[in-house]
Amino acid sequence: MPVRFIALDIDGTLLDGASALPEANRRAVEAAVARGIEVALVTGRRFDFALPIARQIDCPLVMIVNNGALVKSKEGTTYLRHLLPRTTASSVLRQTPEFRVGAAVVFDRPGANQVVYEKIDWEDPQRKGYFLLNREFIGQISPLEDSLTEDPIQVMFTGPVETMRQAEKVLHSSPDRATFALSVTYYESRDFGLVDVIRPNCSKGTTLAEWTARRGFSREDVMAIGDNFNDREMLEFAGLPVVMGNSVPELKTLGWRQTLSNDDGGVAAAIAEYALGGA
C-alpha cells in the first residue's frame, strides 16, 4: 500500500551526528508533503526545543512531542494533551532521591519555567549545551516537589547511561508502577541517557495511533523511522517500520527494514525508496 503518513524521530534520525538537519532530509520531507503525504515529527523533545528543527522545513508538519504527551501544529495549536497527574509526579520524586541531581519536571507552559530543576550547574559538561539552548525556558525550585502547582507533562531524569539504567530499574520496581509509563533513550557513544516518566499508556506509538486515526489513516498507511528505545512502540504501530543504520542494536534484531545512518542521509533514502517510489 502507498505511504500516506510519515512519522519521523528527530535526534539520531532526522538530524545527523552533529545535531544538524541534512539538506537531503529537508528536501525529502518537503517532497513527500508536496505529494500529499502528511508528516509528523515524533520526538522526546519539548515543543519549543523541537520547533527550531521544524522551522527549517518549509511545509506543514504535525509535532508529536514529549514522547507522545502532546500533539501540536508547527504554529503552536494544541491538538492533544496527555498530562501526568501531579500526585504521581510527586510520588516519583519521593521515590528517587538518589537521582535528584539530574531530575526535572516539565510543564506545558508558554515561555519561562517549562523545565524546572531543583539545582542547576550551568557548567555541567553533559547538560551545558542543553541548558544554554533552553535557558529562557528553565527554572529552579527547591524542593522540586514545590514546582507541582499543576499537572506536568513529565518527570525527566538525565545522566550517564549506567546511572539512568539504575533509575529505570528503580522506577520499574516502584509500588506505583501502574500509575505511570516510562520512555527511555540511551546514547552509548555520548554516555548519556534519558528516562522520562509520563502518563500511563502514553508513548510515541499510542499517540501516533490516536492521531492517525483522527486523520483517517490506518496503520498500513504509516511509515515510521527511528533509532532508539523510545521509538519502539511507534515502529511497532507503523505498517512500514524503518530502522536507522545507527540504531541501537536491539531494534535491528526485530526484522524491520533498515536504512542508512543519520550521517548518511538515512531519512532521505527511506523516503525516496518507500514513499516516493525511488525518486
C-alpha positions, 0 to 999 in steps of 0.5 A, a space after each residue: 500500500 502507498 505511504 500516506 503518513 510519515 512519522 519521523 524521530 528527530 535526534 539520531 534520525 532526522 538530524 545527523 551526528 552533529 545535531 544538524 538537519 541534512 539538506 537531503 532530509 529537508 528536501 525529502 520531507 518537503 517532497 513527500 508533503 508536496 505529494 500529499 503525504 502528511 508528516 509528523 515529527 515524533 520526538 522526546 523533545 519539548 515543543 519549543 526545543 523541537 520547533 527550531 528543527 521544524 522551522 527549517 522545513 518549509 511545509 506543514 508538519 504535525 509535532 508529536 512531542 514529549 514522547 507522545 504527551 502532546 500533539 501540536 501544529 508547527 504554529 503552536 495549536 494544541 491538538 492533544 494533551 496527555 498530562 501526568 497527574 501531579 500526585 504521581 509526579 510527586 510520588 516519583 520524586 519521593 521515590 528517587 532521591 538518589 537521582 535528584 541531581 539530574 531530575 526535572 519536571 516539565 510543564 506545558 507552559 508558554 515561555 519561562 519555567 517549562 523545565 524546572 530543576 531543583 539545582 542547576 550547574 550551568 557548567 555541567 559538561 553533559 547538560 551545558 549545551 542543553 541548558 544554554 539552548 533552553 535557558 529562557 525556558 528553565 527554572 529552579 525550585 527547591 524542593 522540586 516537589 514545590 514546582 507541582 502547582 499543576 499537572 506536568 507533562 513529565 518527570 525527566 531524569 538525565 545522566 550517564 547511561 549506567 546511572 539512568 539504567 539504575 533509575 529505570 530499574 528503580 522506577 520499574 520496581 516502584 509500588 506505583 508502577 501502574 500509575 505511570 509509563 516510562 520512555 527511555 533513550 540511551 546514547 552509548 557513544 555520548 554516555 548519556 541517557 534519558 528516562 522520562 516518566 509520563 502518563 500511563 499508556 502514553 508513548 510515541 506509538 499510542 499517540 501516533 495511533 490516536 492521531 492517525 486515526 483522527 486523520 483517517 489513516 490506518 496503520 498500513 498507511 504509516 511509515 515510521 523511522 527511528 533509532 532508539 528505545 523510545 521509538 519502539 512502540 511507534 515502529 511497532 504501530 507503523 505498517 512500514 517500520 524503518 530502522 536507522 543504520 545507527 540504531 541501537 542494536 536491539 531494534 535491528 534484531 526485530 526484522 524491520 527494514 533498515 536504512 542508512 545512518 543519520 550521517 548518511 542521509 538515512 531519512 532521505 533514502 527511506 523516503 525516496 525508496 518507500 514513499 516516493 517510489 525511488 525518486 
